Amino acid sequence: MFDIIIIGAGIIGCQMAYTLSLTDLSVLVIEKNTEVLNEVSSANSGIIHTGYDPKEGTLKALLNAKGARMYRDLCEKLQVPLMECGSLLVAHNDQEIETLQGIMDKAEHRKISCEMLDQNACRKTEPNIAPSIIAALYFPTTASILPWQMGYALIDNACQNGVKLHTSEPVIKVERGCVITVTTPKASYQAKMVINCSGLSGDKVARLADPDYPITLRLKKGEYQVTDKTEASYLNHILFPLPTDKGKGVLAVKTVEGNLLFGPNSTLVKDPFDNDTTPDGLAEVNEKIKDVIIPLPQSRMIRQFAGVRPGSPTEDFIIENHDHWINVIGIDSPGLASSPAIAQYVLDEFIVPTLNPQPVERSVYVHQKPLSMMTHDQRNALIKKNPDYGKIVCLCEDVSYQEVADAIHSPAQTKSIKGIKRRCRPGSGRCQGGFCEAKIVDILSKELGIPKEKVLYDNDDSAFLTPMEALYETK
């Protein structure tokens, strides 16, 4: 029996697992997908919002500001890249400037640093900003992060610290008594407490524990476009339009790795796995991005993608305790920025009073720094120790054989092409895997000790090759 079972290994589940791994509690994480971070967290803008936007008195307002302030120390400890590039919230007319002034007052009340810039200052700091912009509110501490990079660091450290991770196990039944029994197609597990962090399935999983659970999550689909890293100098900050009731709007984001990200739009959907991009959705992104930046030609885009995020009908995070069953659901934006504070809040409010966990000193598991971020001398020293770091398998992103092998054998393990792409970026460049994907299949086959036709693209039913294709595949 475990002290706690966490259902779901998105960014919230990974933060929860890491936070609990610093205590003496026994913890099991159950994830329905083959890989962690495979749904909401895999299609994310990657912004650490400062906390000026959420309504006063909400959990979002409380936890966003706290979580954003926790990120710098957390990233430094786990050695996850964080880029404090700052953001501009833009205005096109006098009425919008008045709105900016109100947001500035709210930000200052929450002790969030900001500054009003006039048109000349906007142009100086961001030369390609949209011509219609006449002012902007500058937030210097807004940061950019790769959410899956953070998530993998969290779950790897959690597993290194003794947390158990079971993937490919959807929860199909919950029984509540003196202990809670959680059943998957593979096994049944018991725990004193369960934390439901199941993202898009949050309300459905809640109803496994309580058939009368009344809340139904609202699902919002967002579509994005991504440029090659060669366009990194086109943008210096994260650019926001004024927020609306649909969300924060279509943004221009400079990522940690140097890609530019434009999006998302926001469309209500019924299917939580409606991840297809649409002509209308991408056209909306292309049109609305003109409100913040002079658009780049479509020829500079290397990828489009879409993701669905769960929202609460109350427009706030749902964090609640029902007799040792804790729902942490409806975590939409700013969920990523809030996630460290969400995990700490659940620990302090619900777990400490009940289970009385004690802190435990842990060592830190640190990922090997990517070759692409090393100096020439650092790379040569590493290759001298292990020549497989010199065998480049992805030319676009400068990824070596050994980096892929390290990802496969990390504490949380990685078993699919899609997981490897998120872990260390092969297939993320201009060719989008056209040249390296076959090599990744080879490496997964060799390192996992399985035939090529058993190598997965994504989940258990997504074999990348048919047996005949594997037969004719050449190294």
C-alpha positions as CSV (number, residue, x, y, z in Angstrom):
1,M,0.0,0.0,0.0
2,F,1.1,3.5,-0.8
3,D,0.7,6.7,1.3
4,I,-0.4,8.6,-1.9
5,I,-1.3,7.8,-5.4
6,I,-1.1,10.5,-8.0
7,I,-3.3,10.0,-11.1
8,G,-1.8,11.8,-14.1
9,A,1.8,12.8,-15.0
10,G,1.3,16.2,-16.8
11,I,3.2,19.2,-15.4
12,I,0.9,19.3,-12.3
13,G,1.3,15.6,-11.6
14,C,5.1,15.8,-12.1
15,Q,5.4,18.9,-9.8
16,M,3.3,17.0,-7.2
17,A,5.5,13.9,-7.5
18,Y,8.6,15.9,-7.1
19,T,7.3,17.9,-4.1
20,L,6.2,14.7,-2.3
21,S,9.5,13.0,-3.1
22,L,11.2,15.4,-0.8
23,T,9.2,13.8,2.1
24,D,9.2,10.3,3.7
25,L,5.8,9.4,2.0
26,S,5.5,6.5,-0.3
27,V,4.1,7.7,-3.7
28,L,2.9,6.0,-6.9
29,V,2.2,8.0,-10.1
30,I,-0.2,6.3,-12.5
31,E,-0.2,7.7,-16.1
32,K,-2.5,6.3,-18.8
33,N,-0.2,7.3,-21.7
34,T,3.1,5.6,-22.6
35,E,4.9,8.8,-21.9
36,V,4.5,11.5,-19.3
37,L,3.6,15.1,-20.3
38,N,1.8,13.7,-23.3
39,E,-1.4,15.8,-23.4
40,V,-1.9,19.4,-22.1
41,S,1.7,19.8,-21.2
42,S,3.0,18.8,-24.7
43,A,1.1,21.7,-26.4
44,N,1.9,24.7,-24.1
45,S,3.1,28.2,-24.7
46,G,5.8,27.7,-22.1
47,I,5.3,31.1,-20.4
48,I,5.9,31.8,-16.8
49,H,3.3,34.5,-16.3
50,T,4.0,36.9,-13.5
51,G,0.5,36.9,-12.1
52,Y,-1.1,40.3,-13.0
53,D,-4.0,38.8,-14.9
54,P,-6.1,36.5,-12.6
55,K,-9.0,37.9,-10.7
56,E,-8.5,39.0,-7.2
57,G,-9.4,36.5,-4.5
58,T,-9.0,33.4,-6.8
59,L,-6.7,30.5,-6.4
60,K,-5.2,31.5,-9.8
61,A,-4.3,34.9,-8.4
62,L,-2.8,33.4,-5.2
63,L,-0.9,30.6,-6.8
64,N,0.3,32.2,-10.1
65,A,2.3,35.0,-8.4
66,K,3.7,32.5,-5.8
67,G,4.6,29.9,-8.5
68,A,6.2,32.4,-10.8
69,R,8.5,33.5,-7.9
70,M,9.5,29.9,-7.2
71,Y,10.7,29.1,-10.7
72,R,14.1,30.7,-10.6
73,D,15.3,28.7,-7.6
74,L,13.7,25.5,-8.9
75,C,15.3,25.9,-12.4
76,E,18.6,26.7,-10.8
77,K,18.4,23.6,-8.5
78,L,17.4,21.2,-11.3
79,Q,19.5,23.0,-14.0
80,V,16.5,23.6,-16.3
81,P,17.0,26.6,-18.7
82,L,14.8,29.6,-17.9
83,M,14.8,32.7,-20.1
84,E,13.7,35.8,-18.3
85,C,13.1,37.7,-21.6
86,G,10.3,39.9,-20.2
87,S,6.9,40.6,-21.9
88,L,5.0,43.5,-23.4
89,L,1.3,43.9,-23.0
90,V,0.3,46.1,-25.9
91,A,-2.2,48.9,-26.5
92,H,-3.5,50.3,-29.8
93,N,-5.6,53.3,-28.7
94,D,-6.3,55.6,-25.7
95,Q,-9.0,53.3,-24.3
96,E,-6.6,50.4,-24.2
97,I,-4.0,52.5,-22.5
98,E,-6.5,53.2,-19.8
99,T,-6.9,49.4,-19.5
100,L,-3.2,49.1,-19.2
101,Q,-3.1,51.6,-16.4
102,G,-5.7,49.6,-14.5
103,I,-3.6,46.4,-15.0
104,M,-0.5,48.3,-13.9
105,D,-2.2,49.3,-10.6
106,K,-3.2,45.7,-10.0
107,A,0.3,44.5,-10.7
108,E,1.9,47.0,-8.4
109,H,-0.6,46.0,-5.7
110,R,0.6,42.4,-6.1
111,K,4.2,43.6,-6.0
112,I,4.9,42.6,-9.6
113,S,7.4,44.8,-11.4
114,C,6.2,46.6,-14.5
115,E,6.7,49.8,-16.5
116,M,4.7,51.8,-19.0
117,L,6.4,52.3,-22.4
118,D,5.5,54.8,-25.0
119,Q,5.5,54.1,-28.7
120,N,9.1,55.1,-29.3
121,A,10.3,52.9,-26.4
122,C,8.2,50.0,-27.8
123,R,9.9,50.4,-31.2
124,K,13.3,50.6,-29.7
125,T,13.0,47.5,-27.6
126,E,11.0,45.5,-30.2
127,P,11.7,46.7,-33.8
128,N,9.2,44.4,-35.4
129,I,6.3,45.2,-33.2
130,A,3.0,45.9,-35.0
131,P,2.8,49.5,-36.4
132,S,-0.6,50.1,-34.7
133,I,0.8,49.8,-31.2
134,I,1.1,53.1,-29.4
135,A,2.1,51.9,-25.9
136,A,2.9,48.8,-23.9
137,L,3.1,47.6,-20.3
138,Y,6.5,46.0,-19.8
139,F,6.9,43.1,-17.3
140,P,10.6,42.3,-16.9
141,T,10.3,39.1,-15.0
142,T,8.0,37.2,-17.4
143,A,10.0,34.1,-18.4
144,S,10.0,31.4,-21.1
145,I,10.6,27.7,-20.4
146,L,10.1,24.4,-22.2
147,P,7.4,22.8,-20.1
148,W,8.3,19.2,-20.9
149,Q,12.0,20.0,-20.1
150,M,10.8,21.1,-16.6
151,G,8.5,18.2,-16.3
152,Y,11.1,15.6,-17.2
153,A,13.5,17.1,-14.6
154,L,10.8,16.9,-12.0
155,I,9.7,13.3,-12.7
156,D,13.3,12.1,-13.1
157,N,14.2,13.5,-9.7
158,A,11.0,12.1,-8.2
159,C,11.8,8.6,-9.5
160,Q,15.4,8.9,-8.4
161,N,14.0,9.8,-4.9
162,G,11.9,6.6,-4.7
163,V,8.5,7.6,-6.3
164,K,7.1,4.8,-8.5
165,L,5.9,5.6,-12.0
166,H,3.6,3.3,-13.9
167,T,2.7,4.3,-17.4
168,S,0.3,2.8,-19.9
169,E,-2.2,2.3,-17.1
170,P,-5.5,4.2,-17.4
171,V,-7.6,4.2,-14.2
172,I,-10.8,2.3,-14.8
173,K,-12.2,1.9,-11.3
174,V,-12.0,3.5,-7.9
175,E,-13.3,2.0,-4.6
176,R,-13.4,4.0,-1.4
177,G,-13.3,2.6,2.1
178,C,-10.8,2.7,4.9
179,V,-8.3,3.0,2.1
180,I,-8.8,4.0,-1.6
181,T,-8.3,1.3,-4.2
182,V,-7.4,2.4,-7.7
183,T,-7.7,-0.2,-10.5
184,T,-6.1,-0.2,-13.9
185,P,-6.2,-2.9,-16.6
186,K,-2.9,-4.2,-15.2
187,A,-3.4,-4.1,-11.4
188,S,-5.1,-2.7,-8.4
189,Y,-3.3,-0.3,-6.0
190,Q,-4.2,0.9,-2.5
191,A,-3.4,4.2,-0.9
192,K,-4.3,6.4,2.1
193,M,-4.9,9.4,-0.2
194,V,-5.3,9.9,-4.0
195,I,-4.5,13.1,-5.9
196,N,-6.4,13.5,-9.1
197,C,-4.2,15.4,-11.6
198,S,-5.6,13.8,-14.7
199,G,-5.9,16.9,-16.8
200,L,-8.3,16.5,-19.7
201,S,-9.9,13.5,-18.0
202,G,-10.1,15.3,-14.6
203,D,-13.9,15.4,-14.2
204,K,-14.3,11.8,-15.6
205,V,-11.7,10.5,-13.1
206,A,-13.4,12.5,-10.3
207,R,-16.7,10.7,-11.2
208,L,-15.0,7.3,-10.7
209,A,-14.6,8.3,-7.0
210,D,-18.0,10.1,-6.8
211,P,-20.6,9.2,-9.5
212,D,-22.5,12.4,-8.5
213,Y,-19.5,14.8,-9.0
214,P,-21.2,17.8,-10.5
215,I,-18.5,19.7,-12.4
216,T,-17.9,19.2,-16.1
217,L,-14.7,20.7,-17.5
218,R,-14.7,23.1,-20.4
219,L,-12.3,22.1,-23.1
220,K,-10.5,24.8,-25.2
221,K,-8.5,24.0,-28.3
222,G,-5.6,26.3,-29.3
223,E,-3.6,26.2,-32.5
224,Y,0.0,27.4,-33.0
225,Q,2.6,28.0,-35.6
226,V,6.4,27.6,-35.0
227,T,9.4,29.1,-36.8
228,D,12.9,27.7,-37.3
229,K,15.5,28.9,-34.8
230,T,17.1,31.0,-37.5
231,E,14.4,33.6,-36.8
232,A,15.2,34.0,-33.1
233,S,16.5,37.6,-33.5
234,Y,13.2,38.7,-35.0
235,L,11.7,38.9,-31.5
236,N,13.2,40.0,-28.2
237,H,10.3,39.6,-25.7
238,I,6.9,37.8,-25.3
239,L,4.2,40.0,-26.8
240,F,0.6,39.9,-25.5
241,P,-2.6,41.6,-26.7
242,L,-5.0,42.7,-24.0
243,P,-6.7,39.6,-22.4
244,T,-10.3,38.8,-23.2
245,D,-12.9,36.4,-21.7
246,K,-11.5,33.8,-24.1
247,G,-8.0,34.0,-22.6
248,K,-4.7,35.8,-23.1
249,G,-5.1,36.0,-26.9
250,V,-2.8,35.2,-29.8
251,L,0.8,35.7,-28.5
252,A,4.3,36.0,-30.0
253,V,6.7,33.9,-27.9
254,K,10.4,33.5,-28.0
255,T,11.3,30.1,-26.7
256,V,14.3,29.0,-24.7
257,E,15.6,27.1,-27.7
258,G,15.2,30.0,-30.0
259,N,12.1,29.1,-32.0
260,L,9.3,31.6,-32.3
261,L,5.8,30.5,-31.3
262,F,2.7,32.3,-32.6
263,G,-0.7,31.4,-31.0
264,P,-3.0,30.1,-29.7
265,N,-6.5,30.9,-30.8
266,S,-9.3,29.5,-28.5
267,T,-12.2,27.3,-29.6
268,L,-14.5,25.3,-27.3
269,V,-14.5,21.6,-28.3
270,K,-16.1,18.4,-27.0
271,D,-13.3,16.0,-27.9
272,P,-10.3,16.2,-25.5
273,F,-8.1,14.6,-28.1
274,D,-9.0,17.0,-31.0
275,N,-5.4,17.9,-31.8
276,D,-5.7,18.5,-35.5
277,T,-4.9,21.9,-36.9
278,T,-7.5,23.5,-39.1
279,P,-7.3,26.0,-42.0
280,D,-9.7,28.4,-40.2
281,G,-7.8,28.1,-36.9
282,L,-4.4,28.8,-38.4
283,A,-5.9,31.7,-40.5
284,E,-7.3,33.2,-37.2
285,V,-3.8,32.9,-35.7
286,N,-2.2,34.5,-38.7
287,E,-4.7,37.4,-38.7
288,K,-4.6,38.1,-35.0
289,I,-0.8,38.0,-34.7
290,K,-0.8,41.2,-36.8
291,D,-2.1,42.9,-33.6
292,V,1.2,42.4,-31.9
293,I,4.0,41.8,-34.5
294,I,4.6,42.3,-38.2
295,P,4.0,38.7,-39.4
296,L,6.8,36.6,-40.8
297,P,6.2,34.9,-44.2
298,Q,4.6,31.5,-44.0
299,S,7.7,30.1,-45.6
300,R,9.5,30.7,-42.3
301,M,7.1,28.4,-40.4
302,I,8.4,24.8,-39.9
303,R,5.4,23.3,-38.0
304,Q,1.8,23.8,-36.9
305,F,0.3,22.1,-33.9
306,A,-2.8,22.2,-31.7
307,G,-3.5,21.3,-28.1
308,V,-6.6,21.1,-25.8
309,R,-6.6,22.5,-22.3
310,P,-9.1,21.9,-19.6
311,G,-10.9,24.8,-18.0
312,S,-13.3,25.2,-15.0
313,P,-16.8,26.6,-15.4
314,T,-15.9,28.8,-12.4
315,E,-12.9,30.3,-14.3
316,D,-10.7,29.2,-11.4
317,F,-8.5,26.2,-10.5
318,I,-10.4,23.4,-8.9
319,I,-8.3,22.2,-5.9
320,E,-10.5,20.4,-3.3
321,N,-10.3,17.6,-0.7
322,H,-13.2,15.1,-0.6
323,D,-12.2,12.8,2.3
324,H,-8.7,11.9,1.2
325,W,-9.6,12.2,-2.5
326,I,-8.0,15.5,-3.7
327,N,-9.0,16.9,-7.1
328,V,-6.5,19.2,-8.7
329,I,-8.3,19.8,-12.0
330,G,-9.4,22.5,-14.4
331,I,-5.8,23.7,-14.4
332,D,-5.6,25.9,-17.5
333,S,-3.5,29.0,-18.0
334,P,-1.6,30.1,-15.8
335,G,-1.2,26.4,-14.7
336,L,2.4,26.0,-15.8
337,A,3.5,29.2,-14.0
338,S,1.4,28.2,-10.9
339,S,2.5,24.5,-10.8
340,P,5.2,24.7,-8.1
341,A,2.8,26.7,-5.8
342,I,-0.1,24.3,-6.6
343,A,2.0,21.3,-5.4
344,Q,3.1,23.2,-2.2
345,Y,-0.5,24.3,-1.6
346,V,-1.8,20.7,-1.8
347,L,1.0,19.5,0.5
348,D,0.4,22.3,3.1
349,E,-3.4,22.4,3.1
350,F,-4.4,18.7,2.7
351,I,-1.5,16.3,3.2
352,V,0.5,17.8,6.2
353,P,-2.6,17.9,8.5
354,T,-3.6,14.3,7.6
355,L,-0.4,12.3,7.0
356,N,2.2,14.4,8.8
357,P,5.0,13.9,6.3
358,Q,8.6,14.6,7.3
359,P,11.1,16.3,5.0
360,V,14.0,14.2,3.7
361,E,17.3,15.3,2.2
362,R,17.7,14.2,-1.4
363,S,20.4,14.4,-4.0
364,V,19.6,16.1,-7.3
365,Y,19.5,14.2,-10.6
366,V,20.7,16.6,-13.3
367,H,20.4,16.0,-17.0
368,Q,23.4,16.2,-19.2
369,K,23.6,19.7,-20.7
370,P,22.6,19.5,-24.4
371,L,25.6,19.6,-26.9
372,S,23.9,22.6,-28.6
373,M,24.3,24.7,-25.4
374,M,28.0,23.7,-24.8
375,T,31.2,25.5,-25.7
376,H,33.6,23.9,-28.2
377,D,35.9,22.9,-25.4
378,Q,33.1,21.5,-23.3
379,R,31.9,19.3,-26.2
380,N,35.4,18.0,-26.9
381,A,36.0,17.1,-23.3
382,L,32.7,15.2,-23.2
383,I,33.3,13.4,-26.5
384,K,36.8,12.4,-25.2
385,K,35.1,10.7,-22.2
386,N,32.4,9.0,-24.4
387,P,32.8,9.1,-28.2
388,D,29.0,8.4,-28.6
389,Y,28.5,12.1,-27.7
390,G,30.3,12.8,-31.0
391,K,27.9,10.7,-33.2
392,I,25.4,13.3,-34.3
393,V,22.0,11.8,-35.3
394,C,20.0,15.0,-35.7
395,L,21.8,17.6,-37.7
396,C,19.1,20.3,-37.4
397,E,19.2,20.3,-33.6
398,D,22.8,18.9,-33.1
399,V,21.7,15.9,-31.1
400,S,24.0,13.0,-30.5
401,Y,23.5,9.2,-30.2
402,Q,24.4,9.3,-26.5
403,E,21.9,12.1,-25.7
404,V,19.1,9.9,-27.1
405,A,20.4,6.9,-25.1
406,D,20.6,9.0,-21.9
407,A,16.9,10.0,-22.4
408,I,15.9,6.3,-22.9
409,H,17.6,5.2,-19.7
410,S,16.7,8.2,-17.5
411,P,15.0,7.4,-14.2
412,A,11.5,8.0,-15.7
413,Q,12.6,6.3,-18.9
414,T,11.5,7.2,-22.4
415,K,10.1,4.6,-24.8
416,S,8.8,6.4,-27.9
417,I,9.8,8.6,-30.8
418,K,7.6,11.4,-29.6
419,G,9.0,11.1,-26.1
420,I,12.6,11.3,-27.4
421,K,11.6,14.4,-29.5
422,R,10.5,16.2,-26.3
423,R,13.4,14.9,-24.2
424,C,16.2,16.0,-26.4
425,R,14.7,17.6,-29.6
426,P,15.6,15.3,-32.6
427,G,12.9,16.0,-35.2
428,S,12.3,19.5,-33.8
429,G,14.2,21.4,-36.5
430,R,13.5,22.4,-40.0
431,C,13.3,18.9,-41.5
432,Q,10.9,17.8,-38.7
433,G,12.4,14.4,-38.5
434,G,12.7,13.7,-42.2
435,F,16.4,12.7,-41.9
436,C,16.7,11.6,-38.2
437,E,13.5,9.8,-37.4
438,A,14.8,6.5,-38.9
439,K,17.9,6.8,-36.7
440,I,15.8,7.3,-33.6
441,V,13.9,4.1,-34.5
442,D,17.3,2.3,-34.7
443,I,18.5,3.7,-31.3
444,L,15.2,2.9,-29.5
445,S,15.3,-0.6,-30.9
446,K,18.9,-1.2,-29.8
447,E,18.7,0.4,-26.4
448,L,15.3,-1.1,-25.5
449,G,16.3,-4.5,-26.9
450,I,13.2,-4.7,-29.1
451,P,12.5,-5.3,-32.8
452,K,12.1,-2.2,-34.9
453,E,8.4,-3.0,-35.6
454,K,7.8,-2.8,-31.8
455,V,9.2,0.8,-31.6
456,L,6.4,3.2,-30.7
457,Y,5.7,6.6,-32.2
458,D,3.5,7.6,-29.2
459,N,1.2,5.3,-27.2
460,D,1.0,1.5,-27.0
461,D,-1.0,1.2,-30.2
462,S,1.2,3.4,-32.4
463,A,4.0,1.1,-33.7
464,F,6.0,3.3,-36.1
465,L,6.8,0.5,-38.6
466,T,4.8,-2.4,-39.9
467,P,6.7,-5.7,-39.9
468,M,7.3,-5.5,-43.7
469,E,8.6,-1.9,-43.4
470,A,10.9,-3.0,-40.6
471,L,12.2,-5.9,-42.8
472,Y,13.3,-3.4,-45.5
473,E,14.5,-0.7,-43.2
474,T,18.2,-0.1,-43.6
475,K,20.6,1.3,-41.1
